[in-house]
Amino acid sequence: MGLFDRLGVKTIITPSGIKLVKKPLTVDKPFVFDFSSQPDMAQTFAVTSAMLRIPFRFTGLHSLKIKETDRLYALKTEMQKLGVLLEIHNDSMIEWKGDSNGRFWHSSPNRKNKEQDFRFPCNQSEKTRLATPSDIATYNDHRMAMAFAPVSFCTEKGICIADPEVVTKSYPLYWNDLKKANFSITPVGYPDCCGRHEICERNYLSTDLQPKIEYYDDEELDNYRYIAPDKHSESAINEFREVLYSMREQEVAHWLHSLQLRNIYLPDQLKTEALLIVNEQCNNR
């Protein structure tokens, strides 16, 4: 809480929980901190600081290379998609000196103060915004998804998070809670099916998908909400398979979309089969 206080977020403890209040920034520049005792927080603070255009130097990160993924490499790679050029030192420190590749940052012609333009791209009252970046890869790491999702505040058309189900490891209700905070979370269209998602989300297919939940005589699958796609039991996989092969092929895409809306993740063992059916329907349009 103390660290975010420096970044302009005041945390107030109330009987019913906590209240977050915006306040002026008080952080020194560069923002220097030793994360040895809490290395898992580094991704969140790196992304937040960069979006506020606050140069930083974070140390004590030697354990991040042996987490769910090499988080130092993953962070550097995905931050570059946002125009942020991170440096890694001695496999234990990340540093951002304010360098940008200029690919996604652009300014409003009405802005006069260039220093402000550089420092506050995420201020909702300002016109300086990030152009839409490439998809943010999550590397099977729940913290990558959660650290980058708030970047949507700083982009013109939101941000695309690949494999969003990774959050089930630590925070299964993360996307639901973001919706409660007035985030808009929707499937997006891809020019070609990449095979990573439960459903082929090409633009011309997604326009047919309804935002409301529709059941396909599969109410029993609600028992598997928030279970990661690689964690289903053999009996659960058989239940999914039975539903899949009991429906018409033209219904499969809508069924998969229904699962997404219900926070049910299709078992990995069935994704290839389901995508083949959906792709065939796409090609027959």
C-alpha positions in Angstrom: 0.0 0.0 0.0 2.9 2.4 0.8 4.5 1.9 -2.6 1.3 2.7 -4.5 0.8 5.7 -2.3 3.9 7.1 -3.9 2.4 6.4 -7.3 -0.8 8.4 -6.6 -3.1 5.7 -5.1 -4.1 6.2 -1.4 -5.5 3.1 0.3 -8.1 3.6 3.0 -9.1 0.6 5.2 -12.8 0.5 5.9 -15.0 -1.9 7.8 -16.2 -3.4 4.5 -12.8 -3.6 2.8 -10.6 -0.9 1.3 -11.2 2.3 -0.6 -8.7 3.6 -3.3 -8.4 7.3 -3.7 -6.4 9.2 -6.3 -3.7 11.5 -4.9 -0.7 13.5 -6.2 2.4 11.6 -7.1 5.2 11.7 -4.4 7.6 9.2 -5.9 11.2 10.2 -6.5 12.6 9.9 -10.0 13.9 7.5 -10.8 11.8 5.2 -8.6 14.3 3.0 -6.9 13.2 0.0 -4.8 14.6 -3.3 -3.5 12.0 -6.0 -4.1 14.0 -8.8 -2.4 11.2 -9.4 0.1 8.4 -9.2 -2.4 9.7 -9.9 -5.9 6.3 -11.0 -7.2 5.1 -7.4 -7.1 7.8 -6.2 -9.5 5.8 -6.8 -12.7 2.9 -4.7 -11.5 5.1 -1.8 -10.4 7.2 -1.9 -13.5 4.1 -1.7 -15.8 2.4 0.9 -13.6 5.5 3.1 -13.4 6.1 3.0 -17.1 2.5 3.9 -17.9 2.9 6.9 -15.6 6.2 7.6 -17.4 8.2 7.3 -14.2 11.7 5.9 -14.8 12.6 3.2 -12.3 15.3 0.8 -11.1 14.1 -2.3 -9.3 16.6 -4.7 -7.6 16.3 -7.9 -5.7 14.7 -9.8 -8.6 17.0 -12.8 -8.9 14.2 -15.3 -8.2 12.0 -14.0 -11.1 13.9 -16.1 -13.6 12.7 -19.3 -11.9 9.0 -18.5 -11.4 6.2 -19.7 -13.8 8.4 -18.3 -16.5 11.5 -16.1 -16.8 9.6 -13.1 -15.7 12.5 -10.7 -16.4 12.6 -11.8 -20.1 8.8 -11.9 -20.4 8.5 -8.4 -18.9 11.1 -6.9 -21.1 9.6 -8.5 -24.2 6.0 -7.4 -23.5 6.9 -3.9 -22.3 8.7 -3.4 -25.7 5.3 -3.8 -27.3 4.2 -0.7 -25.3 7.2 1.2 -26.4 9.1 0.8 -23.2 12.7 -0.3 -23.5 13.7 -2.2 -20.3 17.2 -3.1 -19.4 18.1 -6.2 -17.4 21.3 -6.2 -15.2 22.9 -9.3 -13.6 19.7 -11.3 -13.8 18.4 -9.5 -10.7 17.6 -5.9 -11.7 15.4 -4.2 -14.2 15.8 -0.5 -15.2 13.9 1.9 -17.3 15.5 5.2 -18.0 12.5 6.6 -19.8 13.6 5.3 -23.2 10.9 4.6 -25.8 10.9 3.0 -29.2 8.3 5.6 -30.2 6.2 3.0 -31.8 3.0 3.3 -29.8 3.3 6.6 -28.0 1.8 9.7 -29.7 0.7 13.1 -28.5 -2.2 15.4 -29.0 -1.4 18.4 -31.1 -3.3 20.5 -28.6 -0.8 19.8 -25.8 1.6 22.6 -25.0 3.6 21.2 -22.1 5.8 18.4 -23.5 7.1 17.4 -20.0 3.5 16.7 -18.9 2.9 15.0 -22.2 5.7 12.6 -21.4 4.8 12.0 -17.8 1.1 11.5 -17.7 -0.2 9.4 -20.7 -2.7 7.6 -18.4 -4.4 10.7 -17.1 -8.0 10.3 -18.2 -8.3 14.1 -18.6 -5.4 14.2 -21.1 -5.4 13.4 -24.8 -2.1 11.6 -24.9 -2.8 7.9 -25.3 -1.1 4.7 -26.3 -2.0 3.3 -29.7 -3.3 -0.2 -29.5 -0.3 -2.6 -29.0 0.1 -6.2 -30.1 -1.4 -8.9 -28.0 0.3 -9.2 -24.6 1.6 -12.7 -24.1 1.2 -14.2 -20.6 3.7 -17.0 -20.7 1.4 -19.2 -18.6 2.0 -16.7 -15.8 -1.0 -15.3 -13.9 0.9 -12.2 -12.8 1.7 -11.2 -16.4 -2.0 -11.1 -17.2 -2.9 -9.1 -14.1 0.0 -6.7 -14.3 -0.8 -5.7 -17.9 -4.6 -5.6 -17.9 -4.8 -2.1 -16.4 -2.8 -0.8 -19.4 -6.2 -0.7 -21.1 -6.6 2.7 -19.4 -3.8 4.0 -21.5 -4.7 2.7 -25.0 -7.1 3.9 -27.6 -8.9 0.6 -28.1 -8.0 -1.4 -25.0 -5.5 -4.1 -24.8 -5.5 -7.8 -25.8 -4.4 -10.3 -23.2 -3.6 -13.8 -24.6 -4.6 -16.9 -22.6 -6.6 -14.9 -20.0 -7.4 -18.1 -18.1 -3.9 -18.1 -16.5 -5.3 -15.9 -13.7 -7.1 -19.0 -12.3 -4.0 -20.0 -10.4 -4.3 -17.2 -7.9 -7.3 -15.0 -8.7 -10.1 -16.9 -10.6 -12.5 -13.9 -10.3 -10.0 -11.3 -11.6 -11.8 -10.6 -14.9 -15.2 -10.6 -13.1 -14.0 -8.1 -10.6 -12.6 -5.9 -13.4 -16.0 -5.9 -14.9 -17.4 -4.7 -11.6 -14.9 -1.9 -11.7 -16.4 -0.9 -15.1 -13.8 -2.5 -17.3 -15.2 -3.8 -20.6 -14.0 -7.3 -21.3 -15.0 -8.9 -24.5 -13.7 -11.5 -27.1 -11.7 -9.9 -29.9 -11.4 -10.7 -33.6 -8.2 -11.9 -35.2 -7.5 -11.9 -38.9 -6.6 -15.6 -38.7 -7.3 -18.2 -36.1 -4.1 -18.6 -34.0 -5.2 -21.7 -32.2 -4.6 -20.3 -28.8 -8.2 -19.5 -27.9 -11.1 -21.7 -27.0 -13.0 -20.3 -30.0 -11.9 -19.0 -33.4 -12.5 -15.4 -32.9 -12.4 -14.1 -36.5 -14.2 -10.8 -36.9 -16.9 -12.2 -39.2 -17.7 -15.0 -36.7 -17.6 -12.9 -33.6 -20.3 -10.6 -34.9 -22.7 -13.5 -34.5 -21.9 -14.2 -30.9 -24.4 -13.0 -28.3 -23.3 -11.3 -25.0 -25.8 -13.3 -23.0 -25.3 -16.8 -21.7 -27.1 -19.6 -23.6 -27.1 -23.2 -22.4 -26.9 -26.3 -24.5 -28.2 -28.9 -22.1 -24.9 -28.5 -20.4 -25.8 -26.9 -17.0 -23.7 -29.6 -15.3 -20.6 -28.0 -16.7 -21.1 -25.0 -14.4 -19.5 -27.2 -11.7 -16.1 -26.7 -13.5 -16.0 -22.9 -13.4 -12.6 -21.3 -12.9 -10.8 -24.6 -13.3 -7.7 -24.1 -15.5 -7.8 -25.9 -18.9 -5.0 -28.2 -18.0 -6.4 -29.1 -14.6 -9.6 -31.0 -15.5 -10.0 -34.6 -14.3 -10.6 -37.4 -16.8 -14.2 -37.7 -15.9 -14.7 -33.9 -16.4 -13.0 -34.1 -19.8 -15.5 -36.9 -20.8 -18.4 -34.7 -19.7 -17.2 -31.9 -22.0 -16.6 -34.3 -24.8 -20.1 -35.8 -24.5 -21.6 -32.3 -24.8 -19.3 -31.4 -27.7 -20.3 -34.4 -29.8 -24.0 -34.2 -28.9 -24.6 -30.8 -30.7 -24.7 -29.7 -34.3 -21.5 -28.5 -35.8 -22.9 -25.0 -36.4 -23.6 -24.7 -32.6 -20.1 -25.4 -31.5 -18.8 -21.8 -31.8 -21.7 -20.5 -29.8 -21.3 -23.2 -27.2 -17.6 -22.3 -26.7 -18.6 -18.6 -26.4 -21.2 -19.6 -23.8 -18.4 -21.4 -21.8 -16.3 -18.3 -21.9 -19.1 -16.1 -20.6 -19.6 -18.6 -17.8 -15.9 -18.7 -16.9 -15.6 -22.3 -17.9 -12.4 -23.3 -19.6 -12.4 -26.0 -22.2 -10.0 -28.8 -21.4 -6.8 -28.6 -23.4 -7.4 -32.1 -24.7 -10.5 -30.9 -26.6 -9.4 -27.6 -28.0 -7.9 -29.0 -31.2 -11.1 -31.0 -31.9 -13.3 -28.0 -31.2 -11.3 -25.6 -33.2 -11.3 -27.9 -36.2 -15.1 -27.9 -36.2 -15.3 -24.1 -35.8 -12.7 -23.5 -38.5 -14.6 -25.7 -40.9 -17.8 -23.7 -40.2 -15.8 -20.4 -40.8 -14.5 -21.6 -44.1 -18.0 -22.7 -45.3 -19.4 -19.2 -44.8 
